[in-house]
Amino acid sequence: MRLITHLLSLASALLLTMAAHAAPASQSDDLEKMLADKGLLTHIEQVRQTVSNKASELVVNAMGFLGVPYKRGGNTVETGFDCSGFVRAMYEQSIGLILPRRAEQQAAATQHIDRTDLQPGDLVFFNTMRRAFSHVGIYVGEGKFIHSPKPGAEVRVESMNMSYWQHRFDGARRVPTTQSGNASANAAVNNKE
C-alpha cells in the first residue's frame, strides 16, 4: 500500500508540475503515455475509486443511524451514541478502522486538512466545551456533517454554515487509509485510553 501511495504522489506531482509550467502538449502526452505503458494510470484510477467508494459507503452507513439518541459514553445503536462513539462505530463498521475513543484523540490520530479540501468521510471538529476538539462529526458533502450532538438530541445532519458551528469550527482531519495509518490510529487508542 505504501508503494501505491508513493506512486500516486509521484504521478500527481509530475502531472501538477507539468501543468504548472505550461508544458507543451507533447511533453504532457509523453508523461501520460509512459504512465499508461507501465499500467500506472489504471492503477491510480482504481485506488482513487476504492477510496471514493469507501468514503461513500461510510456516509451511507452513517445516514442509516439518523434518529439514534445521544448517550454520553455510548458507542452502539443499542445504547445510543455520543459524538466520538458515533464516529468510531461508523469507521469500524464501514471501513474496518478502529479510531481512538475520544474526540481529541481522534484529532491527534488523523491528518490535518484544509476546510477547502473536505471530502465526504472526513472528520470535522468543533470547540463546544471551551476546549479544542471537544466535538466531532463526519463530513457528508455540500457543507454538511452528520453527528450525535448532545443529550436529548439524536444523530442528525447539520450545516457547518450555521452560525453556531461556524464560530466553533476547530479543524478538519482525514483518517489515514494506509496500513501505517491504521497502525497509528490503533497505537493512539492503546496509548491514550
PABAKE-425094 format. One record per residue: x, y, z of N, C-alpha, C in turn; residue in one letter; residue number from 1. Coordinates in pm, 1 decimal. Layout:
     neast    nnorth       nup    caeast   canorth      caup     ceast    cnorth       cup  resn  resi
         X         Y         Z         X         Y         Z         X         Y         Z     A   NUM
...
% end
This chain:
     neast    nnorth       nup    caeast   canorth      caup     ceast    cnorth       cup  resn  resi
      82.9    -118.5       0.0       0.0       0.0       0.0      87.0     124.5       0.0     M     1
     202.2     118.7      68.5     291.5     234.4      69.5     342.2     263.9     -70.5     R     2
     370.0     158.4    -145.9     416.8     176.2    -282.6     310.1     245.7    -365.7     L     3
     185.8     204.5    -348.7      75.7     266.0    -422.1      64.4     412.6    -385.6     I     4
      68.6     442.7    -256.2      60.2     580.6    -210.7     174.7     661.4    -267.7     T     5
     294.4     605.3    -266.2     411.4     674.4    -320.5     394.2     698.2    -470.7     H     6
     348.3     597.3    -542.3     328.2     612.4    -686.7     221.1     716.1    -717.3     L     7
     112.3     714.9    -638.5       8.8     816.3    -657.2      64.4     955.9    -636.6     L     8
     142.4     971.7    -531.5     202.0    1101.8    -502.3     296.6    1144.5    -613.2     S     9
     379.0    1052.2    -658.1     474.9    1082.2    -763.5     404.3    1120.0    -893.0     L    10
     305.3    1040.3    -931.0     232.5    1068.5   -1054.5     159.6    1202.1   -1046.4     A    11
      96.4    1228.8    -932.2      26.6    1356.0    -913.8     123.2    1472.8    -920.1     S    12
     236.9    1458.0    -853.9     336.8    1565.1    -854.3     387.8    1591.0    -995.8     A    13
     412.9    1484.8   -1069.7     459.6    1500.7   -1207.2     355.3    1570.4   -1292.6     L    14
     230.2    1529.0   -1280.4     124.4    1591.3   -1359.0     105.4    1737.6   -1322.0     L    15
     107.9    1768.0   -1193.3      93.1    1906.3   -1149.3     210.5    1992.6   -1194.0     L    16
     331.4    1938.2   -1185.0     449.6    2011.8   -1227.5     442.0    2043.7   -1375.6     T    17
     401.8    1944.8   -1452.8     390.1    1966.2   -1596.8     285.8    2073.6   -1625.5     M    18
     172.1    2067.1   -1558.5      65.9    2165.2   -1582.1     106.6    2303.1   -1533.9     A    19
     174.6    2311.0   -1419.8     214.0    2439.4   -1363.0     313.2    2512.5   -1451.0     A    20
     395.3    2439.8   -1521.1     495.6    2502.5   -1606.1     447.4    2517.4   -1750.0     H    21
     318.7    2495.0   -1772.4     259.4    2507.7   -1904.7     342.6    2434.5   -2009.0     A    22
     369.0    2309.4   -1980.6     449.2    2227.7   -2070.9     375.9    2209.3   -2202.8     A    23
     451.1    2200.3   -2308.9     386.9    2173.9   -2437.5     306.7    2044.0   -2430.2     P    24
     204.0    2036.7   -2509.7     115.4    1921.5   -2507.9     190.7    1790.6   -2529.7     A    25
     295.7    1792.9   -2610.1     367.7    1669.3   -2640.0     435.2    1612.2   -2515.7     S    26
     489.5    1699.0   -2427.4     551.7    1650.1   -2303.9     447.6    1590.0   -2211.2     Q    27
     333.6    1656.2   -2201.2     225.9    1604.8   -2116.8     176.7    1471.2   -2171.4     S    28
     163.3    1463.5   -2304.9     121.8    1338.4   -2366.8     223.4    1228.0   -2341.7     D    29
     352.8    1263.1   -2346.8     458.0    1164.9   -2321.1     448.2    1108.5   -2179.7     D    30
     422.8    1196.0   -2083.7     410.4    1151.7   -1945.1     290.6    1057.8   -1930.6     L    31
     177.8    1096.8   -1987.6      59.5    1011.7   -1979.9      84.1     877.4   -2048.7     E    32
     154.0     879.5   -2162.5     184.4     756.0   -2235.2     273.8     665.7   -2150.3     K    33
     376.4     726.0   -2086.0     466.7     646.8   -2001.8     390.0     584.0   -1884.7     M    34
     304.6     663.3   -1818.4     226.8     610.0   -1706.8     130.9     501.1   -1754.7     L    35
      70.7     521.4   -1871.6     -20.3     421.6   -1926.5      54.8     293.5   -1963.9     A    36
     171.8     308.8   -2024.6     251.9     192.1   -2063.2     288.2     107.0   -1942.0     D    37
     313.9     169.4   -1832.2     351.8      97.1   -1710.6     228.4      49.5   -1632.5     K    38
     109.1      83.2   -1682.4     -13.7      41.7   -1614.6     -46.6     125.4   -1493.0     G    39
      23.5     237.0   -1476.5       3.0     316.8   -1355.5    -124.2     399.2   -1360.5     L    40
    -163.6     448.7   -1477.2    -286.6     527.7   -1484.0    -407.1     445.7   -1440.1     L    41
    -415.9     323.9   -1486.8    -526.0     236.6   -1447.8    -519.8     207.6   -1298.5     T    42
    -400.2     180.7   -1249.1    -383.2     150.8   -1106.7    -419.0     272.6   -1020.8     H    43
    -376.3     389.6   -1063.1    -407.3     512.4    -989.5    -558.1     532.8    -984.8     I    44
    -625.0     513.4   -1097.3    -770.2     530.9   -1101.6    -841.2     427.3   -1014.4     E    45
    -791.6     304.2   -1010.0    -852.1     200.7    -925.9    -839.7     236.8    -778.3     Q    46
    -722.6     285.0    -738.0    -702.4     324.8    -597.8    -793.4     442.2    -563.7     V    47
    -800.3     540.6    -652.5    -885.5     658.3    -629.9   -1031.1     614.8    -615.6     R    48
   -1075.6     523.3    -701.2   -1213.0     474.5    -697.5   -1240.4     397.1    -568.6     Q    49
   -1145.4     315.8    -523.2   -1161.0     240.7    -398.6   -1177.5     334.7    -280.5     T    50
   -1092.9     436.9    -273.7   -1101.8     534.7    -163.9   -1235.7     606.2    -169.7     V    51
   -1278.2     647.7    -288.5   -1405.5     716.4    -305.4   -1521.5     626.8    -265.2     S    52
   -1517.4     500.8    -305.1   -1624.5     406.8    -269.9   -1633.7     385.8    -119.3     N    53
   -1518.6     374.9     -52.3   -1519.6     354.1      92.7   -1578.1     476.5     164.1     K    54
   -1543.6     597.7     117.8   -1598.3     719.5     178.0   -1749.3     724.8     157.1     A    55
   -1795.2     689.6      37.2   -1938.9     688.6       9.4   -2010.1     586.5      96.0     S    56
   -1950.1     469.5     110.1   -2006.1     363.1     193.7   -2017.5     410.1     338.9     E    57
   -1915.1     478.6     386.6   -1914.9     530.8     523.3   -2030.1     628.9     543.7     L    58
   -2045.6     722.3     450.9   -2151.0     823.8     463.8   -2289.1     758.8     456.6     V    59
   -2308.3     667.5     363.1   -2437.4     598.7     351.3   -2466.7     519.9     478.6     V    60
   -2367.4     451.5     531.2   -2384.5     376.1     655.3   -2422.6     470.3     769.9     N    61
   -2352.6     582.2     781.0   -2381.1     678.3     888.1   -2523.8     730.4     877.8     A    62
   -2572.0     755.1     756.5   -2709.1     805.3     736.9   -2812.7     704.8     787.8     M    63
   -2777.2     578.2     788.5   -2867.5     476.0     840.0   -2890.9     486.8     990.2     G    64
   -2812.1     569.6    1058.4   -2824.6     584.4    1203.6   -2891.7     715.9    1244.1     F    65
   -2945.5     788.6    1145.3   -3019.5     910.6    1177.4   -3130.7     876.2    1276.2     L    66
   -3145.1     958.3    1379.7   -3251.0     936.3    1478.3   -3209.7     855.5    1599.7     G    67
   -3089.5     795.9    1597.2   -3043.5     721.9    1715.6   -3013.5     824.5    1825.4     V    68
   -3061.4     802.3    1947.2   -3044.3     902.1    2052.9   -2899.8     919.1    2100.0     P    69
   -2871.2    1041.0    2147.2   -2742.0    1070.8    2208.5   -2735.7    1000.2    2343.2     Y    70
   -2620.9     945.3    2373.5   -2596.1     885.3    2505.2   -2450.4     908.9    2539.9     K    71
   -2425.3     982.8    2646.3   -2286.9    1009.9    2687.5   -2214.8     877.1    2710.0     R    72
   -2100.7     861.6    2644.2   -2023.8     738.7    2654.7   -2075.6     626.3    2565.8     G    73
   -2184.7     652.1    2493.1   -2244.6     548.8    2410.3   -2169.8     527.3    2280.3     G    74
   -2163.2     401.0    2239.0   -2094.2     371.9    2113.8   -2159.8     259.3    2034.5     N    75
   -2288.1     232.1    2062.9   -2363.0     132.7    1985.7   -2503.8     184.9    1961.0     T    76
   -2569.7     126.4    1861.7   -2706.7     166.5    1832.8   -2798.7     130.3    1949.4     V    77
   -2765.3      23.3    2020.5   -2848.0     -18.7    2134.6   -2838.5      79.8    2250.9     E    78
   -2719.9     132.7    2275.8   -2703.5     225.1    2388.4   -2723.4     369.9    2346.6     T    79
   -2711.0     397.8    2217.8   -2706.3     535.5    2169.0   -2559.6     574.9    2152.3     G    80
   -2538.0     690.8    2096.4   -2401.1     736.2    2067.7   -2373.5     872.7    2126.5     F    81
   -2248.6     893.5    2172.0   -2201.1    1030.7    2186.9   -2127.0    1061.1    2057.0     D    82
   -2073.1    1181.5    2042.0   -2016.6    1220.4    1912.9   -1900.6    1131.7    1868.6     C    83
   -1805.6    1109.1    1956.8   -1687.9    1030.6    1918.3   -1720.5     882.2    1909.0     S    84
   -1814.2     835.5    1989.2   -1857.8     696.2    1979.8   -1924.5     668.9    1845.9     G    85
   -2000.1     766.6    1797.3   -2065.1     753.8    1666.8   -1960.4     745.9    1556.0     F    86
   -1864.1     837.9    1557.5   -1758.4     839.6    1454.9   -1680.6     708.3    1458.9     V    87
   -1643.4     666.4    1577.1   -1565.5     542.9    1590.9   -1642.5     422.5    1536.5     R    88
   -1770.1     412.3    1572.3   -1852.0     299.6    1526.4   -1867.2     300.0    1374.7     A    89
   -1886.2     417.6    1315.1   -1904.3     425.3    1169.9   -1777.3     382.7    1096.1     M    90
   -1662.3     427.3    1144.7   -1536.6     389.3    1079.3   -1507.4     240.6    1096.0     Y    91
   -1537.5     187.9    1212.7   -1511.6      45.3    1234.6   -1605.4     -40.6    1150.1     E    92
   -1733.6      -6.5    1147.2   -1831.7     -85.4    1071.7   -1813.8     -72.7     920.4     Q    93
   -1783.2      47.7     873.0   -1779.0      72.7     728.8   -1644.6      41.8     664.9     S    94
   -1537.7      74.9     734.4   -1404.6      66.2     674.3   -1314.6     -33.5     746.6     I    95
   -1350.0     -66.7     869.7   -1268.6    -161.0     945.1   -1154.0     -94.3    1020.0     G    96
   -1154.5      37.6    1025.8   -1050.9     110.5    1101.3   -1101.3     137.1    1241.7     L    97
   -1015.4     115.6    1338.4   -1051.2     142.1    1477.5    -985.8     272.5    1519.0     I    98
   -1069.4     372.8    1540.6   -1021.2     504.3    1583.3   -1018.8     511.5    1736.0     L    99
    -942.6     605.0    1790.6    -946.3     625.7    1935.5   -1087.8     660.1    1981.5     P   100
   -1113.1     650.6    2110.5   -1248.0     667.9    2163.8   -1291.6     813.8    2175.1     R   101
   -1203.0     903.2    2215.7   -1243.0    1041.9    2243.5   -1211.2    1133.9    2125.8     R   102
   -1288.5    1241.9    2113.6   -1275.5    1334.1    2000.2   -1134.4    1390.7    1988.0     A   103
   -1076.1    1435.4    2098.3    -941.7    1493.7    2089.2    -837.0    1388.7    2050.9     E   104
    -859.5    1263.5    2089.7    -770.2    1154.9    2049.9    -785.3    1125.2    1900.1     Q   105
    -908.8    1133.0    1851.8    -932.3    1113.3    1709.5    -863.3    1222.2    1628.7     Q   106
    -867.0    1345.4    1678.2    -798.5    1455.1    1608.7    -648.4    1430.2    1604.7     A   107
    -593.6    1382.4    1714.9    -449.3    1358.2    1722.6    -405.0    1243.0    1633.1     A   108
    -493.9    1147.7    1605.9    -457.8    1028.4    1528.8    -486.3    1042.7    1379.5     A   109
    -532.3    1161.6    1337.0    -569.1    1180.9    1197.1    -489.1    1296.3    1137.4     T   110
    -498.7    1310.1    1005.2    -417.6    1408.9     933.7    -494.5    1538.2     912.6     Q   111
    -431.6    1650.7     948.6    -492.1    1782.8     928.4    -509.7    1810.0     779.5     H   112
    -626.2    1863.8     743.6    -650.6    1909.7     607.0    -717.8    2046.1     614.3     I   113
    -709.6    2121.0     506.6    -778.5    2249.9     499.8    -928.0    2226.5     484.0     D   114
   -1004.7    2319.2     535.3   -1151.1    2309.4     523.1   -1192.2    2302.1     375.9     R   115
   -1118.3    2370.4     291.2   -1149.6    2371.4     148.0   -1124.0    2235.7      82.5     T   116
   -1049.6    2148.0     148.5   -1017.4    2015.5      94.4   -1109.4    1905.7     147.4     D   117
   -1211.1    1942.7     224.9   -1300.5    1842.5     282.8   -1366.2    1756.6     175.7     L   118
   -1370.7    1627.1     204.1   -1438.2    1529.5     119.1   -1528.0    1445.0     208.4     Q   119
   -1635.5    1388.9     151.2   -1721.1    1302.2     233.0   -1638.6    1194.4     303.4     P   120
   -1668.6    1176.6     430.8   -1596.4    1079.5     511.9   -1489.4    1140.5     599.7     G   121
   -1448.4    1265.5     570.1   -1350.4    1333.9     654.9   -1415.5    1371.7     788.2     D   122
   -1332.7    1398.4     887.1   -1382.9    1437.2    1018.8   -1378.6    1588.3    1034.3     L   123
   -1479.6    1642.5    1100.3   -1482.6    1785.5    1131.8   -1492.8    1799.0    1283.4     V   124
   -1413.6    1891.6    1336.8   -1404.3    1908.8    1482.1   -1449.8    2048.2    1522.1     F   125
   -1504.9    2054.6    1642.7   -1558.8    2179.9    1694.6   -1521.9    2194.9    1842.0     F   126
   -1512.9    2319.7    1885.3   -1488.9    2352.5    2025.5   -1623.5    2388.9    2086.9     N   127
   -1687.8    2291.3    2148.9   -1820.6    2313.5    2206.4   -1819.0    2318.1    2359.3     T   128
   -1702.3    2290.9    2417.8   -1693.4    2285.3    2563.8   -1576.7    2368.8    2615.9     M   129
   -1543.6    2473.4    2542.9   -1432.1    2562.5    2577.5   -1298.3    2489.2    2582.2     R   130
   -1287.1    2386.2    2497.2   -1159.4    2318.1    2480.0   -1153.0    2263.9    2337.5     R   131
   -1033.8    2262.2    2284.8   -1013.7    2220.3    2146.7   -1061.0    2077.0    2124.8     A   132
   -1117.1    2054.0    2008.9   -1157.0    1920.9    1964.2   -1249.6    1850.2    2063.2     F   133
   -1347.5    1923.5    2115.7   -1439.5    1862.2    2211.2   -1562.7    1802.0    2144.8     S   134
   -1577.9    1821.9    2013.3   -1690.6    1762.3    1940.4   -1643.6    1722.5    1801.3     H   135
   -1698.1    1610.7    1749.7   -1657.5    1559.5    1618.2   -1779.1    1509.4    1542.0     V   136
   -1770.7    1524.2    1410.2   -1872.6    1470.8    1320.7   -1806.9    1423.3    1192.2     G   137
   -1887.1    1365.8    1103.8   -1838.5    1314.9     975.5   -1893.2    1403.7     865.0     I   138
   -1803.9    1457.1     783.5   -1844.1    1542.4     672.6   -1915.5    1456.9     568.2     Y   139
   -2032.5    1505.2     520.5   -2109.5    1429.6     421.8   -2112.8    1497.9     285.6     V   140
   -2057.4    1617.5     275.9   -2056.6    1691.1     149.9   -2147.9    1812.4     156.3     G   141
   -2128.2    1903.3      59.9   -2210.2    2023.1      46.8   -2218.7    2104.9     175.4     E   142
   -2108.5    2109.7     251.0   -2104.2    2191.0     372.5   -2181.3    2133.4     489.5     G   143
   -2214.4    2004.3     485.1   -2293.8    1943.3     591.8   -2216.6    1829.9     657.5     K   144
   -2253.9    1800.6     781.2   -2192.1    1690.0     854.4   -2297.6    1617.0     935.0     F   145
   -2268.3    1490.6     965.5   -2358.0    1408.9    1046.6   -2289.4    1384.5    1180.4     I   146
   -2366.6    1392.9    1288.3   -2308.0    1378.7    1422.6   -2414.8    1345.6    1524.4     H   147
   -2368.4    1310.0    1642.3   -2455.9    1289.0    1757.0   -2431.8    1408.3    1849.4     S   148
   -2523.0    1506.2    1849.0   -2491.3    1637.7    1903.6   -2487.0    1655.8    2055.5     P   149
   -2589.9    1611.7    2128.1   -2595.3    1646.1    2271.0   -2705.5    1567.2    2339.5     K   150
   -2704.9    1563.5    2472.8   -2811.9    1494.3    2545.6   -2949.4    1546.9    2503.5     P   151
   -3042.7    1455.5    2486.7   -3177.8    1493.1    2447.0   -3195.3    1504.4    2296.3     G   152
   -3087.4    1491.1    2220.8   -3094.3    1501.1    2074.4   -3063.4    1364.7    2012.8     A   153
   -3071.5    1359.4    1881.2   -3046.8    1235.7    1807.0   -2944.7    1261.0    1697.6     E   154
   -2887.4    1153.6    1644.2   -2795.4    1165.0    1531.3   -2868.0    1240.3    1420.6     V   155
   -2800.9    1343.7    1366.9   -2863.3    1425.9    1263.0   -2758.6    1489.6    1173.4     R   156
   -2805.3    1543.2    1062.6   -2720.8    1615.4     968.0   -2745.2    1764.3     988.2     V   157
   -2634.2    1841.3     992.1   -2645.8    1986.4    1007.1   -2548.1    2056.3     913.3     E   158
   -2576.4    2180.6     887.7   -2489.8    2262.3     803.1   -2378.1    2322.9     886.3     S   159
   -2256.9    2312.4     833.2   -2143.3    2376.2     900.4   -2150.2    2527.9     886.9     M   160
   -2239.6    2577.8     801.3   -2253.0    2722.0     780.3   -2344.4    2788.6     881.8     N   161
   -2410.3    2709.0     966.4   -2490.1    2768.5    1073.5   -2396.0    2846.0    1166.2     M   162
   -2440.9    2957.0    1214.5   -2358.0    3044.5    1298.1   -2293.6    2968.8    1414.5     S   163
   -2371.5    2883.6    1482.1   -2319.4    2809.1    1597.0   -2195.8    2728.6    1558.2     Y   164
   -2205.5    2653.6    1448.1   -2094.4    2567.2    1407.5   -1980.0    2647.4    1346.2     W   165
   -2011.1    2753.5    1273.7   -1905.4    2837.0    1215.3   -1813.4    2893.1    1322.7     Q   166
   -1871.9    2941.4    1431.7   -1793.2    3002.6    1538.8   -1714.0    2901.5    1620.3     H   167
   -1751.5    2777.3    1613.9   -1686.2    2674.9    1695.0   -1599.0    2578.0    1614.0     R   168
   -1592.1    2599.3    1482.8   -1514.3    2509.6    1397.0   -1368.8    2507.7    1443.6     F   169
   -1315.5    2386.0    1460.8   -1181.1    2366.8    1515.0   -1084.7    2304.5    1415.1     D   170
   -1136.2    2256.8    1304.5   -1048.0    2199.6    1205.0   -1105.8    2075.8    1141.1     G   171
   -1040.6    2037.5    1031.8   -1080.5    1919.3     956.2    -965.5    1820.9     956.5     A   172
    -998.7    1694.4     954.9    -898.1    1588.6     957.0    -938.7    1478.3     860.7     R   173
    -838.3    1412.0     807.2    -861.3    1296.4     720.3    -804.3    1173.5     790.0     R   174
    -881.9    1067.8     790.0    -839.0     942.3     850.3    -745.5     872.7     751.9     V   175
    -625.3     835.6     796.8    -533.2     765.4     706.9    -594.9     634.9     659.1     P   176
    -575.5     603.9     530.3    -633.2     481.2     476.1    -527.4     375.3     450.1     T   177
    -403.2     402.2     488.3    -296.5     305.3     466.3    -280.2     216.6     587.9     T   178
    -207.2     108.6     570.7    -179.1      18.2     682.0    -109.6      92.0     795.5     Q   179
     -11.8     178.3     761.8      60.3     250.3     866.3     -31.1     349.3     936.0     S   180
    -126.9     407.8     861.3    -222.8     498.5     922.4    -311.4     425.6    1020.8     G   181
    -354.2     304.8     984.4    -436.6     224.5    1073.6    -358.2     189.3    1198.5     N   182
    -229.8     157.6    1181.0    -145.3     125.5    1296.5    -132.6     245.9    1388.6     A   183
    -119.0     366.3    1331.8    -104.0     484.1    1416.9    -235.1     514.9    1489.4     S   184
    -349.5     492.5    1423.3    -478.0     513.2    1491.0    -492.7     412.3    1604.5     A   185
    -456.3     286.8    1578.5    -466.6     184.8    1684.3    -367.7     211.9    1796.2     N   186
    -248.3     261.8    1762.4    -149.1     294.1    1865.6    -201.0     407.0    1954.1     A   187
    -269.6     503.2    1892.3    -324.1     613.5    1971.1    -428.0     562.6    2071.0     A   188
    -505.9     464.9    2030.1    -604.2     406.0    2121.0    -534.1     342.8    2239.0     V   189
    -432.0     263.7    2211.6    -363.2     190.8    2317.3    -285.6     283.0    2410.8     N   190
    -231.4     391.6    2359.0    -151.0     481.8    2441.1    -232.3     581.3    2520.3     N   191
    -356.2     610.5    2479.4    -429.4     720.1    2542.6    -550.2     673.9    2622.4     K   192
    -586.3     546.9    2615.2    -702.9     504.7    2691.6    -660.3     430.4    2815.0     E   193
% end
